[in-house]
């Protein structure tokens, strides 16, 4: 199974915050804890979970990703 470092999840959540989006709901919908609780050196997450988060982030502002 392919996995991704948890730091990537944290970076994506931070990017949403910088862009004015609230990352808490997105993280919760993806089965994750709050950004502040995501360890940078924690367990690696399944790539599918990261893909789900990326898709949700792309639609976080209500615009279609193109």
HELIX and SHEET records of a PDB file:
HELIX    1   1 UNK A    6  UNK A   18  1                                  13    
HELIX    2   2 UNK A   23  UNK A   29  1                                   7    
HELIX    3   3 UNK A   35  UNK A   37  5                                   3    
HELIX    4   4 UNK A   47  UNK A   58  1                                  12    
SHEET    1   A 2 UNK A   3  UNK A   4  0                                        
SHEET    2   A 2 UNK A  45  UNK A  46 -1                                        
END                                                                             
